[in-house]
Amino acid sequence: MKIHGFQKLTLLDYPGKVACTVFTGGCNFRCPFCHNGNLVQYPQLEPLIDEEEVFFVLNKRKGILDGVCVTGGEPTLDEGLTSFVRKVKEMGFLVKLDTNGYRPEVLKSLVKQGLLDYVAMDIKNAPARYGETAGVTSIDLLKINESVEFLKSGAVDYEFRTTVTRELHGKAEFEAIGKWLAGAKRYFLQNYRESEQVIHPVFSGYSKEQLEQFCAILDRQIEQVEIRGVD
């Protein structure tokens, strides 16, 4: 697997676990608010980290780390993903995958092989604004929905999450998302934050009070709704 970043310790990326995080490059979306813009747009310019370096650290930290988070970019685009996570599982670690859900066949295959313990799937927006928010002119929502329904089936522990911006998300969008994800187990609203690598730095976040109003809309149909990224 082509690894372009390696965070050796995180208490945030894997809920309730001590983990490390590896970053793949490239993505099939171009979300304008993405904070990993360099990885998404120009992965060839980012340094490569040998898998063996990651496995060396994992071997040293057995008993300290609970799991490994695989994020990006979009990890399901990497042909080496399956073999990488299989090696991680064979070492006794949990595996969390971050994905946009646009390759449901890869997601299903990994879960059915018992290679994933937790999946965090990004929900970009309500279906009517999905392509706009994902930064692509043509999008097959059936693929997104296939991943959504698969996760809702309970085949693996999961969360849905949305990066929330004032410019793209409002009451109407969250009412539509609530209906779409009705019956889901867990959904997090992540407030937009500026960073140097944002693809198009023209966005802004909401106040905690405003995000709580969106949570109240979603609480009607989703079991657990929480906010991330607000002090």
N, C-alpha and C positions, 0 to 999 in steps of 0.2 A: 504494500500500500504506500502511496506517496504521501509522506507526512511533512507538512510545512510549518508545524508549530507543536510545541510540547510544553505543557504546564505541569510541573512535577507534583504539585500539591494544590488541591482545591477543596474547600469546604462548602462551596456554593453550587457547583455544576451538577452534582448528583445528590438529590434531596435525601438528607439523613445519613449520607455516607461520606467517608474520607476517600478522595479519589485523585486521579491525575487526568489530564485532558490532552488528547491529540487532535490536531487540526488537519483536515484534508483541504485540497485546493479545488477550485472550479465549482460552478453551479449552473443549473438550468434555469434559474431565475435571476432577475436583476433588481431586487427590491431597492428602491432609491434610498431608503433609510438604513440599509444594511451597514453595520459597524465593522464588518470584516471585508470591506470593499476590495482591498488589495488581493486577498485570497480568492475572492470571487472573480474579479476581472483579470488579474495578472498573476496567476499562480506560478507561471514559468519564471517570474522575477523573484519569487520568494525562495529562500534557502530550503534545501531538502534535508530531512533528518532521517538517518538510517533506522530501520525498524529495530535493529539489534541494540541500538542505544536505548530505545524504549524498553525492550525486554530486559536489558541489563538493570535498569532502574527498578523495574517491577520485581525482578528477582531479589534485589537488595531490600525492597520494601514490603516483602511478604510479612503479614502480621501487622503492618502499619496501614497500608492502603486496603480499602474494601473493594474498589472497583476502578474501571477505566471508562471515561467518557469519550466518545468519538463524535466530533463535530466538524464544522467546515466554515465556508463552502458547503457542499452537499455530499456527504460521505457515500451515498448509494450510487454515485457515478463512478466510484473507484473500483476497478475490477479486482483489486487485491483486498477489498473489505472483508469478504467472507473468511479468507485464510487468516487474516490478521486477527479478527475477533475470535476465531476458533483457537488460535494459539493463546490468546488472553484467557479464554475460558479454561483451557487445559492447564493453565498455571493456577487456577483456582480463584480468579477474580470475577466480580460481577461486571457486566457490560451495559452501558447506557448509550443509546444512539440518539443523536439529534438529526431530524430530517424534515424536509418540507413536504414529504408524502407523495411526491410526484412519480415515484417508481414503486408502486404498491407491490409489484411482483418480487422486488428485492427485499422489501420489508417482510412480506409474508414468508419468503424462503428462509430468512435469518431466524425468524421466530419459530417456524416449524422445525428447524434444525436445533432448537434449544440454545441459540447463540446470543440471545438478547434477554436481559433481565428488566430493562426499563427503556421506554421510548418517549422522547419529547418531540411532538409534532407541532410545527408552526402552523397556525391558522392565520393566513395573511389578512383576511377581511371577510365580510359577507360575500356570498357567491357573486352578486351583481357587480362587485368592485374588485374581484380577485385578480384578474389580469392586470388591471391598472396598478394595483398595490404590489403585485409580484414583478412589475416592470417588464412584462412580456406582452406582445401584441396579440398572440393567440395562445389560449390555454384550454386544456381538456379537463374540465371540472369533474368528469367522471373518475379520473385517476385520483384526484384529491379525495373525492367522496369514498372511493374504494378503500383508501387507507384509513379514513375516518371511521367507516363502518367496521373495518377489521379490528381496529383498536378498541372501539366500543364493545366489541364482542367479548372482550376480556381475555384474549389469547395471551396477553402479556401486560404487565403493569405499565401504566402510561400517564402522560399528561398532554393536554393541548395548551398552547400558549400563543399570545398575540402581542407583538410590539405595537404599542398604541401611540399614535400621533394625532395632533389636533387637525391636521390637514387631510387625513384619510379616514379617521374613525370618529363616529359620533353615536348618538342615541339610536338612530335608525339602523345603523350597521350592527350594533350589539343586540338589538331586538331580533334582527335576522339571524345573527350567529347563534343566539340562544335557541331559536327554533330549530336551526340546523343541527346543533350539537346536543339537543335534548336527550337526557339520559346519560350523558357522559359522566365519567367519574371525577375528573379533576381538570380545572382550567385556570391558567394564570394570565393576568394582564401585566405586561412588562412595560413600564413607562419609558418612552423614548428618551435617550440621552445622547447628546452630541459627542462625537469622537473625531479624531483626525482622519480616520479611514472611512467615514460615511461616504457612500457613493454620491449622493446629492445633499449637501448640508443645508437644507432649506426647511427643515421640520422642527417641531417643538412638541413638548410633552404637556400633560395635564397636571393639575394639582391633585393631591391625594383625595380631597373631597369630591372632585369630579369623577375620579376613577371609582370611588366608592359608589357613586350613583350608577355607573355602568355595572358594577358588581351586583347591585340590587336588582337590576334587570335580568342578569344572567342566573342569579340564585334561584329563580323560579323554576328553572329547568335543568340545572347542572348541580350535581351533588356537592362539590367543593369548588368555590371560586375565591381566589386570593390575588393580592397585588404584590408585584415585585418592583424594585427599583425606585421606591419612594422613601425618603428619609423620614 
